[in-house]
Amino acid sequence: MEHDRNTADHCYNVDHPEVLARREDVGLTGAVMQSVRDTAICLDGLPMDTSFGHAGGAVVQHAPFALAAYWAVAKKRGYDLSKLAGTGQSDFNLTYLGCVTKQQIPTDAGLRFNGDIIEFCTEHLPRWVPVSIAGYNGADTGLTPDQELGSLFANAVEYLDEIKLRGRIPLEVAARGCGGVSFRASIKIFEEACKMRAARLMWSDLLKQRYGINDERVANLRIHCVTAGSKMAYQQPMNNLVRGALMAVSAVLGGVQSLGVSGYDEALSIPSEHAHQMSVRIQQILMEETGLTDVTDPLGGSYYVETLTAQLVEKAWAFFEEILARGGYLACLDSGWLHAKAEENQHKEFMQTESGEANIVGVTMAHDDSSPFEIDGFIGSDDAFDVALERLKEVKRTRHEKGAKTALKDLERVCRGSDNIMPTMMDCLEAEATLGEVGDVYREVFGDWRTPIQC
């Protein structure tokens, strides 16, 4: 499920002043889900027991609420949580490095949340992937392929070291939970395919050498990949169909387990229905018509591919070690060091394009072509804010107020202590506490992250 980012990323209700100031944007990026009732509406008619679910919660501070809402709906419908399959995300790169939000919890609190989710899933939802580190969000912010690899595994170390320190669940189980990751597939076909190959080598070596984990099932990195939205140009947007297909080819050659293709209109809006359909068709053609999936690692053995893979591994480990030497992945977010690296790469790429050193068809060359197709882009609902506000008022008017307030007080107590946040978060959702009320607890207890980005 995709959430409205105006509300979800910040843990605001629609009546928050920051949301009211941009009410026209509410609902443009996803569904407004402020309570368990909203989540139930979105899941109406869906077979949760036979579906592989994505509850949303890509943002670290939003993940406990989004996951608990999904699971609370499942419980109410009589499903056994231990049999539910799905994935969380709760990715630091998304809003601490890429789309930095106005208000979010500090990184140490976020690490605690993710550790709690990993432990909770281990006990109650063994088929659920608790967190998924998204190298994509680092790469589309500006990190190079080797930096994407190095920072992703430095992030994984934060999780595994935290779980090891807690000592409550087997480290192999936590590693299995952290071993479903997301990468970006960009336009350099061989380099991106080699990056996926390098990732599997690095994950296996990391587990064996740092943690003594030799279980092959745990060492089997599971890779989801999305093609680079930042490579989609708004000029001559139909060209992006070709770009998307080629980037998808690189991911398939690299051996990813699942794939998403960015919409051809991504530079103009969130994907339209037609763009979504064409992205699916690209994947279906690659899977059904091309023979690309007939063999595992089809590029293996090529001198160029093996050399490039080895070079990426070497450079990625060097970046990984530099991150650890600077205090670790979260410390490099707090200090702004990772942001500086991404900005440096962005500037270099921009200057290469401006100078003509790097060509982009339809942008720096071949300007005379005109697309015979009109691109309408996504058109949102005009009444999303009004509907969401009325639903919020209805929840607060008809819920058991004392139960909701009691659950929120319990949540504050747990946040100030060291107990796992997820059981109490489940209680909050079942008592119909709202997203903004949960966010208010966070802001009261943890305060705001001190962003290192300066205007």
C-alpha positions in Angstrom: 0.0 0.0 0.0 1.2 3.5 -0.7 0.5 6.2 1.9 -0.1 9.9 1.5 3.3 11.3 2.2 2.1 14.6 3.5 0.7 12.8 6.5 2.5 9.5 6.8 6.1 10.6 6.6 5.6 13.1 9.4 3.1 11.2 11.4 0.6 14.0 11.1 -3.2 14.0 10.8 -4.8 16.0 8.1 -5.8 18.7 10.6 -2.1 19.4 11.5 -1.1 23.0 10.5 1.7 21.8 8.2 -0.8 19.6 6.3 -3.5 22.3 6.2 -1.0 24.7 4.6 -0.8 22.3 1.6 -4.1 20.6 1.6 -4.3 20.6 -2.2 -1.5 18.0 -2.2 -3.1 15.6 0.2 -3.7 12.2 -1.5 -1.5 12.9 -4.5 1.1 10.2 -3.5 -1.2 7.6 -1.9 -4.1 6.9 0.4 -4.6 8.9 3.5 -4.5 6.4 6.3 -4.9 8.0 9.7 -6.5 5.1 11.6 -7.1 1.4 11.5 -10.5 2.2 9.9 -8.7 3.8 6.9 -6.5 0.8 6.6 -9.5 -1.5 6.7 -11.1 0.4 3.8 -7.9 0.0 1.7 -7.8 -3.7 2.4 -11.5 -4.4 1.9 -12.0 -7.5 -0.2 -8.4 -8.5 -0.3 -7.4 -12.0 0.7 -4.8 -11.2 3.3 -4.0 -14.8 4.1 -3.0 -15.6 0.5 -1.5 -12.3 -0.5 2.1 -11.1 0.0 1.4 -7.8 1.7 3.3 -4.5 1.8 1.7 -2.5 4.6 3.6 0.7 3.7 5.7 2.2 6.4 8.7 2.9 4.2 9.6 5.7 6.6 11.2 4.7 9.9 9.0 6.6 12.2 5.8 5.6 10.3 6.6 1.9 10.1 5.3 0.8 13.6 2.0 2.5 12.9 1.5 1.2 9.4 2.5 -2.4 10.2 0.3 -2.4 13.4 -2.6 -1.1 11.4 -2.3 -3.8 8.8 -1.9 -6.6 11.4 -4.7 -5.2 13.5 -7.1 -5.4 10.5 -5.9 -9.0 9.9 -6.5 -10.0 13.5 -10.0 -8.5 13.4 -10.8 -10.5 10.3 -9.7 -13.7 12.1 -6.4 -14.3 10.3 -3.5 -16.0 12.1 -0.7 -13.5 12.2 1.9 -16.3 12.2 0.8 -17.3 8.7 0.8 -13.8 7.1 3.4 -13.2 4.5 4.7 -9.7 3.6 7.4 -7.1 3.9 8.1 -4.0 5.8 10.7 -1.4 4.8 11.4 1.2 7.5 14.3 2.6 5.5 16.7 5.3 6.8 17.9 6.3 3.4 14.4 7.5 2.4 13.9 10.4 4.7 17.3 10.8 6.5 19.3 11.0 3.3 16.9 11.4 0.4 13.5 13.1 1.0 14.3 14.7 4.3 11.2 15.4 6.3 10.4 18.5 8.4 10.0 16.4 11.6 11.1 12.9 12.3 12.6 11.0 15.3 16.3 10.9 15.9 18.3 8.0 14.3 18.9 6.2 17.6 15.2 6.0 18.3 14.7 4.8 14.7 17.2 2.0 15.3 15.3 1.0 18.4 12.0 0.9 16.4 13.6 -1.3 13.7 15.1 -3.6 16.3 11.7 -3.9 18.0 10.0 -4.7 14.6 12.6 -7.4 13.9 12.1 -9.0 17.3 8.3 -8.8 17.1 8.1 -10.4 13.7 10.4 -13.2 14.9 8.0 -14.0 17.7 4.7 -13.4 16.0 5.1 -13.1 12.2 7.9 -15.5 11.1 6.9 -15.2 7.4 7.1 -11.4 7.4 10.2 -9.5 6.3 10.5 -7.0 9.1 12.8 -4.4 7.5 14.2 -3.9 4.0 17.2 -1.6 3.5 16.7 0.4 0.3 19.9 1.1 -1.4 17.7 2.6 -4.1 16.9 5.6 -2.0 20.6 6.2 -1.4 21.5 5.8 -5.1 18.7 8.0 -6.4 20.0 10.7 -3.9 23.4 10.5 -5.5 25.4 7.6 -4.2 27.5 5.7 -6.8 27.0 1.9 -7.2 29.9 1.1 -4.9 28.7 3.6 -2.3 25.2 2.2 -2.5 26.6 -1.2 -1.7 28.9 0.0 1.1 26.3 2.1 2.8 23.6 -0.6 2.6 25.8 -3.2 4.3 26.9 -0.6 6.9 23.2 -0.1 7.6 22.8 -3.9 8.0 25.6 -3.9 10.5 23.7 -1.4 12.6 20.7 -3.7 12.8 22.7 -6.9 13.4 24.9 -5.3 16.1 21.8 -4.0 17.8 20.1 -7.4 17.8 23.3 -9.0 19.0 23.6 -6.5 21.8 20.0 -7.2 22.9 20.6 -11.0 22.9 16.9 -11.9 22.7 16.7 -13.7 19.4 19.2 -15.8 17.4 21.4 -13.6 15.2 20.8 -16.0 12.3 17.1 -15.2 12.4 17.7 -11.5 12.5 20.1 -11.8 9.6 17.5 -13.7 7.6 15.1 -10.9 8.4 17.5 -8.2 7.2 18.5 -10.2 4.1 15.7 -8.9 1.9 17.0 -5.6 0.4 16.2 -3.2 -2.4 18.6 -1.8 -5.0 18.3 0.7 -7.8 19.0 -0.4 -11.4 20.3 2.5 -13.4 21.2 3.0 -17.0 24.7 1.5 -17.1 23.7 -2.0 -17.9 26.9 -4.0 -17.1 27.7 -2.0 -14.0 24.3 -2.4 -12.6 24.2 -6.2 -13.3 27.6 -6.5 -11.6 26.4 -4.6 -8.6 23.7 -7.2 -7.9 26.3 -9.9 -8.3 28.7 -8.0 -5.9 25.9 -7.6 -3.4 25.4 -11.3 -3.0 29.1 -11.9 -2.5 29.4 -9.1 0.1 26.4 -10.3 2.1 27.7 -13.8 2.4 31.2 -12.6 3.3 29.8 -10.1 5.9 27.8 -12.8 7.7 30.7 -15.3 7.7 33.5 -13.0 8.6 31.8 -10.6 11.1 29.2 -12.7 12.7 30.3 -16.3 12.1 27.0 -17.2 10.2 27.5 -20.0 7.7 24.0 -21.0 7.0 23.6 -20.8 3.2 19.9 -20.0 3.5 20.7 -16.9 5.6 23.6 -16.0 3.3 21.3 -16.0 0.3 20.6 -12.3 -0.2 17.1 -11.6 -1.6 17.1 -8.6 -3.9 14.2 -6.4 -5.0 15.1 -3.9 -7.6 13.5 -0.8 -9.0 14.7 1.1 -12.1 16.0 4.5 -11.5 13.3 7.1 -11.5 15.9 9.9 -11.6 16.9 8.7 -15.1 13.5 9.4 -16.5 13.4 12.7 -18.4 10.4 14.9 -18.8 11.6 15.8 -22.3 10.3 13.3 -24.9 8.9 11.1 -22.1 8.1 8.2 -24.4 11.8 7.6 -24.6 11.6 6.5 -21.0 9.9 3.3 -22.0 13.2 2.3 -23.6 15.2 3.5 -20.6 12.9 1.5 -18.2 13.2 -1.7 -20.3 17.0 -1.5 -20.5 17.4 -0.8 -16.8 15.1 -3.7 -16.1 17.3 -5.9 -18.3 20.3 -5.0 -16.2 18.5 -6.1 -13.1 17.4 -9.4 -14.6 20.9 -10.1 -15.8 22.1 -9.4 -12.2 19.7 -12.0 -10.9 17.2 -10.1 -8.8 14.3 -11.9 -7.2 11.7 -9.2 -7.8 11.5 -6.1 -9.9 9.7 -2.8 -10.4 10.0 -0.6 -13.5 9.6 3.2 -13.0 6.8 4.9 -14.9 7.6 6.6 -18.1 6.0 9.8 -16.8 7.9 9.8 -13.5 9.6 13.1 -14.3 6.2 14.7 -14.6 4.0 13.1 -11.9 3.5 10.0 -9.9 2.7 7.2 -12.4 -0.6 7.3 -14.3 -2.6 4.2 -14.9 -1.2 3.8 -18.4 2.4 4.2 -17.1 1.7 1.5 -14.5 0.4 -0.8 -17.1 3.4 -0.3 -19.4 5.8 -0.9 -16.5 4.1 -4.2 -15.9 4.1 -5.1 -19.6 7.9 -4.5 -19.8 8.4 -7.0 -17.0 6.0 -9.5 -18.5 7.8 -9.3 -21.9 11.2 -9.8 -20.3 9.9 -12.8 -18.3 7.8 -14.5 -20.9 9.4 -13.7 -24.3 13.1 -13.1 -24.0 14.6 -16.2 -22.4 16.5 -14.0 -19.9 15.4 -16.1 -17.0 16.4 -19.4 -18.6 19.8 -19.5 -16.8 21.2 -18.3 -13.5 23.9 -15.7 -13.8 24.1 -15.6 -17.6 27.0 -13.1 -17.5 29.2 -15.2 -15.2 32.6 -16.1 -16.6 32.9 -13.0 -18.8 36.3 -11.4 -18.2 34.8 -7.9 -18.2 31.9 -8.8 -15.9 34.0 -10.7 -13.4 36.6 -7.9 -13.3 33.9 -5.2 -12.9 32.2 -7.2 -10.2 35.5 -7.6 -8.3 36.3 -3.9 -8.6 32.8 -3.0 -7.3 33.3 -5.3 -4.3 36.7 -3.8 -3.5 35.5 -0.2 -3.7 32.3 -1.0 -1.8 34.2 -2.6 1.1 36.5 0.5 1.2 33.4 2.8 1.5 31.9 0.4 4.1 35.1 0.6 6.2 35.2 4.4 5.9 31.6 4.6 7.2 32.5 2.3 10.2 35.6 4.3 10.9 33.4 7.4 11.1 31.2 5.9 13.8 28.9 3.8 11.6 26.1 4.4 9.2 23.8 6.3 11.5 26.6 8.5 12.7 27.3 9.4 9.0 23.7 10.4 8.6 23.8 12.5 11.7 27.0 14.3 10.7 25.9 14.9 7.1 28.9 13.0 5.7 26.7 10.8 3.5 24.7 13.8 2.3 28.0 15.5 1.3 29.0 12.4 -0.7 25.7 12.2 -2.5 25.7 16.0 -3.2 29.2 15.7 -4.6 28.2 13.0 -7.1 25.0 14.9 -8.0 27.0 18.0 -8.8 29.5 16.0 -10.9 26.8 14.4 -12.9 25.0 17.7 -13.5 28.2 19.3 -14.7 28.9 16.4 -17.1 25.4 16.9 -18.6 25.7 20.7 -18.7 29.1 20.6 -20.5 28.0 18.0 -23.0 30.4 15.4 -21.7 27.4 13.1 -21.0 24.6 12.9 -23.6 20.9 12.3 -22.8 18.7 11.7 -25.8 16.0 14.3 -26.0 17.6 16.4 -23.3 21.1 17.3 -24.5 20.8 16.0 -28.1 18.1 14.9 -30.6 15.9 17.8 -29.7 14.1 18.0 -33.0 12.1 14.8 -32.4 8.5 15.3 -31.2 6.5 12.6 -29.4 3.2 11.8 -31.2 1.7 10.9 -27.8 0.3 13.3 -25.2 1.3 12.6 -21.6 -1.4 13.5 -19.2 0.3 12.3 -16.0 -1.5 11.3 -12.9 -4.6 13.3 -11.9 -5.5 13.1 -8.2 -8.8 13.4 -6.4 -10.0 16.9 -5.7 -11.7 15.9 -2.5 -9.0 13.8 -0.8 -8.4 16.3 2.0 -12.1 16.8 2.7 -12.8 13.1 2.8 -9.9 12.4 5.0 -10.8 15.2 7.4 -14.4 13.9 7.7 -13.1 10.4 8.4 -10.8 11.7 11.1 -13.6 13.5 12.8 -15.8 10.4 12.6 -13.2 8.2 14.2 -12.6 10.7 17.1 -16.4 11.1 17.5 -17.3 7.5 17.6 -14.4 5.6 19.1 -14.1 4.7 22.8 -12.2 7.8 23.9 -11.0 6.5 27.2 -9.6 3.4 25.6 -7.7 5.4 23.0 -6.3 7.8 25.6 -5.2 4.9 27.8 -3.4 3.2 24.9 -1.6 6.4 24.0 -0.5 6.9 27.6 0.8 3.3 27.6 2.7 4.1 24.3 4.3 7.1 25.9 5.4 5.0 28.9 6.9 2.3 26.6 8.7 4.9 24.5 10.3 6.3 27.6 11.3 2.9 28.7 13.0 0.0 26.9 10.1 -2.5 26.2 9.3 -3.5 22.7 7.1 -0.8 21.1 5.1 -3.1 18.8 2.6 -4.8 21.3 1.6 -1.4 22.6 1.4 0.0 19.1 -1.0 -2.9 18.3 -3.1 -1.9 21.3 -3.1 1.8 20.1 -4.4 0.8 16.6 -7.0 -1.6 18.1 -8.2 1.3 20.3 -8.4 3.5 17.2 -5.6 6.0 18.2 -4.8 8.1 15.1 -1.5 8.6 13.2 -1.2 12.2 14.4 -1.7 11.2 18.0 1.0 8.6 17.8 3.3 11.2 16.1 2.6 13.6 19.0 3.8 10.9 21.4 7.0 10.5 19.4 7.6 14.2 19.3 7.1 14.6 23.0 9.3 11.7 24.0 12.1 11.7 21.4 12.1 15.2 20.0 13.2 15.8 16.4 16.2 14.7 14.4 18.7 17.5 14.0 19.1 17.5 10.2 22.7 18.2 9.1 21.5 19.8 5.8 22.0 23.5 5.7 20.2 25.9 3.4 
